[in-house]
Amino acid sequence: MSSALSPPERLPSWPDSRLSLTPTARWLIEHGGKAVPIAELIEEFCNRLLEEGLPLLRVTTGLPSMHPLTFVRGYQWQRGKGVVMTERAHGIQKTAEYLNSPVAVIHQGAAAVRRRLEDANALMDFGILHDLKAIGATDYIALPLRFTQGPAIGTAGQSNISFVTFATDRPGGFRPHELSYLMELIPIIALRLELEAARRMTRDLLTTYLGHAPAKRVLKGNFMRGRGYEVEAAIWLSDLRGFTAYSDSHTAQEVVATLDSYFDAMAGPIQANGGEVLKFIGDGLLAVFRVDEKTDGRRGACERALTAAEQAFAALHELNQGRALEGAPALRTGIGLHLGRVLFGNIGASERLDFTVIGRAVNEVARLEAQSKVLDRPLIASAAFAAEVRSRKMEALGSHVLRGIREPQELYTLPRELIPGA
């Protein structure tokens, strides 16, 4: 479906880019070891081409992502408007929007797709061409960006091919020497974009599997075993009730879907209130809300944790209402909340580490969560935690002996009327 390009021509004022680098090509190569945000890289690239005399109107590209929600990130530069980034969800490659686009043709192996938009009988076989013509574009070309590796982007097995498109609004469109020059720049911009995209994918993966704060520490070089630091935090441990029985009576796919929905209800409020989800342990969840003496202190950390718990109960109730319509059993959870000091850092075997927290306070919050089963209350908080949220309505449960803790502990909970569906 690609159209043939005319033989290359060159202006005498432009150096032969195969023998000596143009300013733009040299800039792409001489990055000085500095990471540049992709949007800034694309904007500078396009502005430099404008300075070299290329009459660009719009440039777009798409870069693969390794994120649970985002399949690809698209970048669109338009003259005078800068760069806009959009995120496309998984499944976009199966939509009519993609399948009927020049990008799909490039992913299927085409060397180029060109359309001269000002011709009276111009072939307008892609929807994007009408949009381009509406903003004054006269010529359009899509070219492949070949990466050395990467997750599947396109179709037909072209897993390492992305794309870049160029449009101009100059009467007569692109000249042959301009297209030749762009084609010679493609391998260089592809390498530079792949480098920056790989950095972004590394951040995405570490954040997805470790969390925001641990990911930052690992990227800064803190990945040696045994390195950690002590922090004070409100600690959250929750557990899905009856999960073993549910697993025994449902398919693996149903179990995974249920866990994903349940963890969305729990983790969303934690993150929205400044908490850090550290670990999913089967159907359990461990999180911390760090104490920051410069901002809200112990009280603030505990207030945020309790607010997250209330929102999680509301989200779980909403989830259960949907499950009831499907004839599925309601999900119930138990949450333990505590305040204490923990050791936060790299712990594990020599070649398999985990960023987690350990310490007496972690053991104690596990006992609190277990006590929620004994007392049949969805939430159990320690006296240390409850003391920091005196302005909130909490109910005393009296003194109880917790396994492994010598002295009886005063326990607290939220009144049942504050927990939807309790």
Backbone torsions as a table, in degrees:
resi	resn	phi	psi	omega
1	MET	NA	-3.8	179.7
2	SER	-83.7	149.1	179.3
3	SER	-96.2	152.0	-177.8
4	ALA	-70.9	146.4	178.5
5	LEU	-101.7	147.5	179.4
6	SER	-68.8	159.6	177.9
7	PRO	-59.3	144.5	-176.6
8	PRO	-65.2	143.2	172.7
9	GLU	-126.9	162.9	-179.3
10	ARG	-137.7	145.3	171.7
11	LEU	-83.6	139.7	179.3
12	PRO	-59.1	-27.4	-177.0
13	SER	-76.2	-12.8	179.2
14	TRP	-98.1	130.2	175.8
15	PRO	-63.3	151.6	174.3
16	ASP	-68.9	111.7	-173.0
17	SER	-68.5	-9.3	175.8
18	ARG	-86.3	-13.7	-178.6
19	LEU	-110.1	-39.7	178.7
20	SER	-139.1	144.2	-173.9
21	LEU	-76.6	139.2	171.4
22	THR	-76.4	164.4	178.8
23	PRO	-54.7	-41.2	-179.6
24	THR	-66.6	-44.3	179.6
25	ALA	-62.4	-42.3	179.5
26	ARG	-64.3	-39.7	178.6
27	TRP	-62.8	-39.9	179.4
28	LEU	-62.6	-37.7	-177.0
29	ILE	-80.3	-42.3	-175.2
30	GLU	-89.2	70.2	-177.9
31	HIS	-80.5	-6.7	176.7
32	GLY	68.0	18.2	179.0
33	GLY	73.7	13.0	-177.8
34	LYS	-101.7	135.7	173.7
35	ALA	-77.5	133.4	-179.5
36	VAL	-121.3	128.4	174.9
37	PRO	-52.6	141.0	-172.1
38	ILE	-59.6	-41.6	-179.7
39	ALA	-61.1	-39.9	178.6
40	GLU	-67.4	-39.4	178.7
41	LEU	-60.8	-46.1	-178.3
42	ILE	-66.4	-41.1	-179.6
43	GLU	-64.4	-42.9	179.2
44	GLU	-65.6	-40.0	178.0
45	PHE	-58.5	-48.3	-177.9
46	CYS	-67.9	-40.8	179.6
47	ASN	-64.4	-37.1	178.1
48	ARG	-66.7	-38.2	176.6
49	LEU	-65.4	-37.9	175.6
50	LEU	-60.1	-43.2	-179.9
51	GLU	-64.4	-29.2	178.3
52	GLU	-81.7	-3.0	174.6
53	GLY	105.5	2.3	177.9
54	LEU	-79.7	125.4	-174.7
55	PRO	-82.9	64.6	-175.9
56	LEU	-75.6	139.6	173.4
57	LEU	-107.3	-45.5	-177.6
58	ARG	-149.3	142.5	177.0
59	VAL	-134.8	135.3	177.6
60	THR	-133.5	155.0	172.5
61	THR	-154.3	165.4	177.2
62	GLY	-134.9	134.6	-177.6
63	LEU	-122.2	138.0	-177.2
64	PRO	-65.7	152.4	177.4
65	SER	-122.8	156.0	171.0
66	MET	-124.0	72.3	-175.2
67	HIS	-135.5	142.8	-176.3
68	PRO	-63.3	-21.7	-178.3
69	LEU	-107.5	-24.2	-172.3
70	THR	-113.8	124.5	178.5
71	PHE	-86.2	-43.9	-178.5
72	VAL	-149.2	148.4	174.0
73	ARG	-108.3	125.4	179.6
74	GLY	-100.3	142.3	179.8
75	TYR	-125.5	128.5	179.6
76	GLN	-126.4	119.6	173.7
77	TRP	-103.9	136.7	173.7
78	GLN	-134.0	136.3	-176.5
79	ARG	-54.1	126.4	179.3
80	GLY	84.1	-6.2	-177.3
81	LYS	-122.1	-8.5	179.3
82	GLY	77.7	-157.5	-173.9
83	VAL	-110.5	136.1	174.4
84	VAL	-119.0	130.6	178.4
85	MET	-104.8	135.6	175.1
86	THR	-127.3	146.1	178.7
87	GLU	-106.3	131.2	179.2
88	ARG	-110.4	131.8	-175.6
89	ALA	-75.9	162.6	174.5
90	HIS	-58.4	138.9	-178.2
91	GLY	103.2	-10.4	180.0
92	ILE	-60.0	-30.9	-177.4
93	GLN	-70.8	-6.0	178.5
94	LYS	-104.6	-0.7	-176.2
95	THR	-86.7	159.4	177.7
96	ALA	-64.2	-33.5	179.2
97	GLU	-56.6	-43.2	179.2
98	TYR	-78.2	-47.2	-173.7
99	LEU	-63.2	-26.7	179.6
100	ASN	-103.5	35.9	-177.5
101	SER	-122.4	158.9	174.1
102	PRO	-60.3	-29.3	-179.6
103	VAL	-61.0	-42.2	178.5
104	ALA	-62.2	-38.4	178.7
105	VAL	-64.0	-41.0	176.9
106	ILE	-63.4	-43.4	-180.0
107	HIS	-65.4	-24.2	178.6
108	GLN	-82.7	-0.9	173.1
109	GLY	114.8	1.5	-179.7
110	ALA	-64.4	143.3	178.7
111	ALA	-76.4	-25.7	179.3
112	ALA	-172.0	156.3	170.7
113	VAL	-131.3	118.0	-179.2
114	ARG	-125.5	139.1	175.6
115	ARG	-136.1	125.2	175.6
116	ARG	-88.9	108.7	-167.0
117	LEU	-84.9	-16.8	-177.8
118	GLU	-89.7	-6.6	177.9
119	ASP	-67.2	143.0	-179.2
120	ALA	-61.0	-36.5	-179.8
121	ASN	-105.9	34.2	-178.1
122	ALA	-57.6	138.4	177.3
123	LEU	-78.1	110.5	-177.3
124	MET	-107.6	64.7	-172.6
125	ASP	-92.6	0.2	177.2
126	PHE	-126.2	141.3	-178.4
127	GLY	-58.8	-35.7	-177.7
128	ILE	-62.4	-26.4	-177.9
129	LEU	-65.1	-36.1	177.8
130	HIS	-66.3	-39.0	177.5
131	ASP	-64.0	-42.0	-179.4
132	LEU	-66.1	-42.7	179.8
133	LYS	-63.3	-33.1	-179.5
134	ALA	-65.8	-25.6	178.8
135	ILE	-99.8	10.4	173.4
136	GLY	98.0	8.9	-179.2
137	ALA	-67.4	140.2	179.2
138	THR	-111.4	-18.6	-176.4
139	ASP	-152.2	148.0	-175.9
140	TYR	-147.6	137.8	175.2
141	ILE	-141.8	136.5	174.1
142	ALA	-113.5	134.6	-176.9
143	LEU	-130.5	151.2	177.9
144	PRO	-78.5	143.5	168.4
145	LEU	-107.8	115.6	-177.5
146	ARG	-98.1	118.6	178.9
147	PHE	-97.4	159.2	179.1
148	THR	-73.3	-28.4	178.8
149	GLN	-161.4	177.2	176.9
150	GLY	147.9	162.1	176.3
151	PRO	-67.8	160.1	-178.1
152	ALA	-58.5	126.7	179.4
153	ILE	-107.0	-48.0	-173.1
154	GLY	-108.3	-145.5	-175.9
155	THR	-121.5	177.8	174.9
156	ALA	55.6	33.2	174.8
157	GLY	77.3	4.1	179.9
158	GLN	-81.3	69.2	-169.8
159	SER	-78.2	-13.7	-178.2
160	ASN	-113.9	18.3	-178.2
161	ILE	-110.2	124.8	168.7
162	SER	-110.1	-153.8	-175.8
163	PHE	-153.0	162.1	168.0
164	VAL	-144.5	139.7	179.0
165	THR	-122.4	148.9	177.6
166	PHE	-130.0	137.5	175.3
167	ALA	-132.6	146.0	176.9
168	THR	-128.5	157.0	176.0
169	ASP	-114.5	12.8	178.9
170	ARG	-76.1	135.4	175.8
171	PRO	-55.5	132.8	-177.9
172	GLY	92.7	-13.2	175.8
173	GLY	75.4	-160.1	179.4
174	PHE	-71.8	143.6	174.4
175	ARG	-90.6	156.5	-175.8
176	PRO	-55.0	-41.9	-178.0
177	HIS	-67.5	-28.9	178.2
178	GLU	-70.5	-42.0	177.2
179	LEU	-65.0	-39.3	178.0
180	SER	-61.6	-43.2	-179.8
181	TYR	-63.7	-44.2	178.4
182	LEU	-60.6	-41.6	180.0
183	MET	-63.7	-34.9	179.5
184	GLU	-73.7	-25.3	177.3
185	LEU	-79.0	-21.4	-172.9
186	ILE	-55.0	-48.9	-179.4
187	PRO	-60.5	-32.0	-178.8
188	ILE	-74.4	-46.4	179.3
189	ILE	-66.1	-31.6	177.7
190	ALA	-63.3	-44.6	179.0
191	LEU	-63.0	-42.8	-178.4
192	ARG	-67.7	-42.6	178.4
193	LEU	-65.9	-37.7	178.5
194	GLU	-64.3	-39.2	178.1
195	LEU	-60.6	-49.4	-178.4
196	GLU	-69.5	-36.0	177.8
197	ALA	-66.2	-36.4	178.7
198	ALA	-63.6	-38.8	176.8
199	ARG	-62.5	-42.7	179.9
200	ARG	-64.8	-41.8	-179.7
201	MET	-65.6	-36.3	177.1
202	THR	-62.6	-44.3	177.5
203	ARG	-62.2	-42.6	180.0
204	ASP	-59.9	-46.9	-177.5
205	LEU	-64.9	-45.8	-179.4
206	LEU	-64.1	-40.8	179.4
207	THR	-66.0	-39.9	-179.5
208	THR	-64.0	-41.8	-173.7
209	TYR	-95.0	-23.2	-178.5
210	LEU	-110.3	-27.8	-171.7
211	GLY	102.8	163.8	-173.4
212	HIS	-62.6	-54.3	-175.4
213	ALA	-64.3	-49.4	177.0
214	PRO	-60.2	-37.2	179.9
215	ALA	-61.8	-42.3	178.5
216	LYS	-61.9	-40.4	-179.0
217	ARG	-67.0	-41.3	179.5
218	VAL	-64.7	-44.1	-179.1
219	LEU	-65.5	-24.8	177.4
220	LYS	-85.7	1.2	175.5
221	GLY	103.6	5.2	-179.5
222	ASN	-89.1	78.3	-179.2
223	PHE	-132.3	16.3	176.6
224	MET	-81.4	140.5	-179.5
225	ARG	-64.9	141.8	176.3
226	GLY	87.8	-6.6	179.1
227	ARG	-85.5	128.2	179.8
228	GLY	-163.8	176.9	178.4
229	TYR	-148.8	155.5	-176.7
230	GLU	-90.0	134.6	176.6
231	VAL	-133.3	154.4	171.7
232	GLU	-99.9	137.4	-174.6
233	ALA	-156.8	155.2	163.8
234	ALA	-81.2	129.5	-172.2
235	ILE	-112.4	135.5	-177.9
236	TRP	-119.0	130.9	169.8
237	LEU	-135.6	123.7	-179.9
238	SER	-126.7	159.7	-174.7
239	ASP	-147.9	138.3	178.4
240	LEU	-83.3	125.9	-177.6
241	ARG	-76.3	141.7	174.2
242	GLY	67.6	22.3	-174.0
243	PHE	-71.1	-36.3	-179.1
244	THR	-61.1	-46.2	178.9
245	ALA	-64.4	-39.4	178.9
246	TYR	-63.1	-42.0	-179.4
247	SER	-63.1	-37.2	-178.2
248	ASP	-69.1	-22.4	-173.7
249	SER	-112.2	8.5	-179.7
250	HIS	-135.0	160.1	-179.9
251	THR	-71.3	162.2	179.3
252	ALA	-60.1	-39.3	179.8
253	GLN	-63.9	-40.5	178.8
254	GLU	-66.8	-38.8	179.4
255	VAL	-64.4	-45.5	-179.9
256	VAL	-63.2	-43.8	179.9
257	ALA	-62.5	-39.2	179.1
258	THR	-66.5	-44.6	178.6
259	LEU	-61.6	-42.9	-179.9
260	ASP	-59.8	-44.7	179.3
261	SER	-64.2	-42.4	-179.9
262	TYR	-64.0	-45.5	-179.1
263	PHE	-67.7	-31.1	173.6
264	ASP	-60.0	-43.3	-179.4
265	ALA	-64.9	-34.1	-178.8
266	MET	-83.7	-50.6	-170.7
267	ALA	-74.0	-33.4	179.9
268	GLY	-55.2	-54.4	178.5
269	PRO	-62.4	-34.3	178.2
270	ILE	-60.7	-51.0	-177.9
271	GLN	-68.0	-35.9	-179.9
272	ALA	-65.7	-22.9	-178.7
273	ASN	-106.9	22.1	173.9
274	GLY	82.5	15.0	177.5
275	GLY	-89.4	164.4	178.8
276	GLU	-119.8	118.2	174.7
277	VAL	-78.0	115.3	-175.9
278	LEU	-93.5	-33.2	-169.8
279	LYS	-162.5	139.7	166.3
280	PHE	-104.8	122.4	-177.0
281	ILE	-116.5	89.1	-173.4
282	GLY	65.2	-113.4	175.9
283	ASP	-101.9	12.1	178.8
284	GLY	-99.7	159.9	-178.5
285	LEU	-139.3	128.2	177.5
286	LEU	-113.1	129.3	-179.2
287	ALA	-144.4	159.9	176.6
288	VAL	-134.0	149.2	171.8
289	PHE	-119.6	102.7	-172.3
290	ARG	-67.4	143.8	174.7
291	VAL	-82.1	126.0	176.9
292	ASP	-120.3	104.7	-176.7
293	GLU	-64.7	-20.4	-179.2
294	LYS	-80.5	-15.2	-178.6
295	THR	-118.0	-88.6	-172.7
296	ASP	-110.1	-4.0	174.3
297	GLY	64.0	-160.9	-178.1
298	ARG	-62.2	-43.6	-177.8
299	ARG	-59.8	-44.7	-178.9
300	GLY	-63.4	-42.0	179.8
301	ALA	-61.6	-43.7	-179.5
302	CYS	-70.7	-38.2	177.1
303	GLU	-60.6	-42.6	-179.5
304	ARG	-66.6	-38.9	179.0
305	ALA	-65.9	-41.6	-179.7
306	LEU	-68.8	-39.3	175.9
307	THR	-61.3	-41.7	178.1
308	ALA	-61.7	-39.6	179.2
309	ALA	-64.3	-43.6	179.0
310	GLU	-62.4	-42.4	179.3
311	GLN	-68.5	-34.8	178.1
312	ALA	-66.0	-40.6	177.1
313	PHE	-62.9	-40.3	179.1
314	ALA	-65.4	-41.3	179.3
315	ALA	-65.9	-38.5	179.1
316	LEU	-67.3	-37.1	177.9
317	HIS	-63.4	-42.9	178.1
318	GLU	-63.8	-39.7	177.3
319	LEU	-62.3	-42.7	-178.3
320	ASN	-66.4	-32.2	177.1
321	GLN	-63.8	-39.9	176.0
322	GLY	-67.2	-39.5	178.9
323	ARG	-64.9	-34.8	179.7
324	ALA	-63.6	-37.3	178.5
325	LEU	-66.0	-25.5	179.6
326	GLU	-93.2	-0.1	-178.4
327	GLY	77.3	16.3	-179.9
328	ALA	-91.6	149.8	-179.5
329	PRO	-69.0	151.4	178.5
330	ALA	-69.7	148.7	176.9
331	LEU	-98.5	137.3	178.8
332	ARG	-124.6	147.7	-178.1
333	THR	-132.9	160.4	171.6
334	GLY	-125.8	133.7	-177.3
335	ILE	-123.2	131.0	171.7
336	GLY	-107.8	135.3	179.7
337	LEU	-127.1	133.3	-175.9
338	HIS	-145.9	164.7	175.7
339	LEU	-128.3	129.5	-179.9
340	GLY	-178.1	-177.4	179.6
341	ARG	-98.9	138.9	-179.1
342	VAL	-135.0	156.9	173.4
343	LEU	-95.1	121.3	-174.5
344	PHE	-113.4	120.9	-179.8
345	GLY	170.2	-162.8	-176.6
346	ASN	-83.6	119.6	-178.2
347	ILE	-137.6	137.4	176.7
348	GLY	150.8	-159.9	179.1
349	ALA	-80.4	170.0	-174.0
350	SER	-60.8	-33.2	-178.5
351	GLU	-119.2	15.1	176.9
352	ARG	-148.8	96.4	-175.7
353	LEU	-105.3	163.8	176.4
354	ASP	-138.8	139.6	172.1
355	PHE	-89.1	113.9	-175.4
356	THR	-152.6	-175.1	176.0
357	VAL	-122.3	144.2	175.1
358	ILE	-136.0	167.0	177.3
359	GLY	135.8	172.7	-177.7
360	ARG	-58.8	-40.4	-177.6
361	ALA	-62.4	-33.5	178.5
362	VAL	-68.4	-41.4	176.8
363	ASN	-62.2	-38.4	-178.2
364	GLU	-69.3	-38.9	179.5
365	VAL	-67.9	-29.3	175.6
366	ALA	-65.1	-38.2	177.5
367	ARG	-67.8	-36.7	178.5
368	LEU	-64.8	-45.1	179.3
369	GLU	-62.1	-41.1	178.6
370	ALA	-62.7	-33.9	-179.6
371	GLN	-68.8	-21.3	177.9
372	SER	-64.2	-27.9	175.7
373	LYS	-72.2	-43.1	-177.6
374	VAL	-63.2	-44.2	-176.1
375	LEU	-89.4	-5.0	-179.1
376	ASP	54.6	46.9	174.6
377	ARG	-124.6	136.7	-175.2
378	PRO	-66.0	-21.8	-177.2
379	LEU	-139.1	134.5	174.8
380	ILE	-129.1	128.0	179.2
381	ALA	-121.5	148.9	178.6
382	SER	-78.4	166.2	177.3
383	ALA	-64.3	-37.1	179.5
384	ALA	-62.8	-38.8	178.5
385	PHE	-70.9	-47.7	-176.4
386	ALA	-62.3	-31.3	-179.4
387	ALA	-63.1	-24.6	-177.8
388	GLU	-89.2	-8.7	-178.5
389	VAL	-124.9	43.2	-177.1
390	ARG	-61.7	-24.3	-179.9
391	SER	-75.4	-13.2	179.6
392	ARG	-94.3	150.7	-178.2
393	LYS	-78.7	105.6	176.5
394	MET	-123.9	151.1	-174.7
395	GLU	-110.3	127.2	178.6
396	ALA	-74.9	136.4	179.5
397	LEU	-108.1	3.1	-179.5
398	GLY	87.5	-171.4	-176.6
399	SER	-95.3	133.8	-177.7
400	HIS	-138.0	149.6	177.1
401	VAL	-90.5	125.0	178.5
402	LEU	-102.9	141.5	-178.1
403	ARG	-56.6	128.2	177.1
404	GLY	83.6	-1.5	179.3
405	ILE	-116.8	123.1	-170.9
406	ARG	-65.5	-49.8	-174.4
407	GLU	-87.4	140.6	174.2
408	PRO	-58.6	146.8	-176.6
409	GLN	-117.3	139.2	173.5
410	GLU	-78.3	128.1	-176.7
411	LEU	-117.0	153.0	-177.6
412	TYR	-136.0	161.1	178.8
413	THR	-151.0	172.0	170.8
414	LEU	-86.5	140.9	175.1
415	PRO	-56.9	147.2	-176.0
416	ARG	-60.5	-31.5	-178.4
417	GLU	-67.6	-14.6	177.9
418	LEU	-92.4	-0.6	-179.9
419	ILE	-116.6	104.1	-179.5
420	PRO	-56.7	131.9	177.1
421	GLY	79.7	0.5	-178.7
422	ALA	-70.1	NA	NA
